[in-house]
Amino acid sequence: MTVIRDIPLSLTMEHVLRRQGMGDISAVSPKILALSRELLEEAATLQSLEPAIAYEFCPVKKINDGGARLQGHIFLKTDLLQKRLPFASELAAIVCTIGPQLERKVTDYFAHDEPLHGVLLDGIGNAAVDTLAQEACRMIGVLAESRGNESSSPFSPGMPGFPLSEQRALCRIAKAGQIGVHLSKSAMMIPRKSISMIVGIGPQMPTWTKAQVCAECTLKKTCRYKVDGLVKSPSIPHSGRVRVVPRCAGLNSLQMAGEG
């Protein structure tokens, strides 16, 4: 098991606004844009984000239509592996979190009758988790390449064909408790701004875009946060990207690029 902390994040306003549920960014009011920038800069200044990644590689013993049997008597129940990763030799179990500080601030805004601040800051947290997950997958890809393999795009529990309950197995494998992540009785992650994933390792691993994942989601017709592969968001003028640097960032040289 490997843990990486103090990871600088670089977030774009386009990504932040999408994760705030602003589907048509060109129609966002100047007030919302200004407040979003203010909150993003505040998150950077107050160091509300405490990004951390925990991951572990597990050799695959067998994949069938019921799931994957991994070394160490671990079984993942999902039919996605047989469909998408039948030739994976390893699976990387990954857990990412930005910690509890931002969500406490969101709760505080709502408690003090500032719901707009709370909603917008919550969207910033969502964008930060997305960016952190993107960097985790990039890191796994680099490690896979160093072994002469390729890495797939990620799967997360809760996707069609991958029960949310399987987060329990992923958190055990990655030892999520080492980065302060645990699960509720219903398998929801705490802190909420966290994500678990698996990535396939092996020869000729398939990859896919977020737009393709959204296109297969059962909520694709109503989701405010979906990525449409046919539409590119317009540029946001001024302060298009804010770099959020956690405490002791100098201990880690990873630089994360935000998604457009």
Buried (B, 14 or more C-beta within 10 A) or exposed (E): EBBBBBBBBBBBBBBBBBBBBBBEBEEBEEEBBEBBBEBBEBBBEEBBBBBBBBBBBBEBEEBEEBBBBBEEEBEBBBBBBBEBBBEBBBBBBBBBBBBBBBBEBBEEBEEEEEEEBBBBBBBBBBBBBBBBBBBBBBBBBEBBEEEEBBBBBBBBBBBEBBBBEBBBBBBBBBBBEBBBBEBEEEBEBBBBBBBBBBBBBBEEBEEEEBEEBBBEBEEEEEEEBBBBEEEEBEEBEEBBBBEBBBEEBEEBEBEBBBBE
